[in-house]
């Protein structure tokens, strides 16, 4: 087993190392699901305790993906989409990578949600003073419920301009990024954050 990273700073994989790993994955579609699932698990273990992280020698070829994206879940979701698109939609590998990408993306969305709610709570404390744990929980639930309603209206407004009932996945991701940018700006500028009660 190889110990990585030693007690020294982590060396970021080069583009060539990442490309070489990706090429290997592309040439082995029958194993891509297993290997990307392992890479995802290794990343989570690495984040928990990088100084005691052991990458088995048999999986060292996954190192460039693991070390590049361990602290970048969003980047990993994009990487999985790029890897998926190297396969034909008719290939089982395309479907398998897509399934993993959805799961990783779901985790990323939850990370963002927790981080955004945390920033909103910190700003509310700054504006309205301290609140007990239960008040904060209720406040966050109400705030997130409001954001969910606004998000649906935001998407509906886009549909109305296009006269279509369906928004493709890429456009939806772009629209949601725009929506959350608006919410993040509101938090930063102290807008739209109600008092605790």
Buried (B, 14 or more C-beta within 10 A) or exposed (E): EEEBBEEEEEEEBEEEBBEBBBEBBEEEBEEBBEBBBBBBEBBEBBEEEBEEBEBEEEBEBBBBBBBBBBEEBBEBBBBBBEBBEBBEEEBEBBEBBBBBBEBBBEBBBEEBBEEBBEEBBEBBEEEBEEBEEEEBEEBBEEBBEEBEEBBEEBBEEBEEEEEEEEBEEEBEBEBBEEBBEBBBEBBEEEEBBEEBE
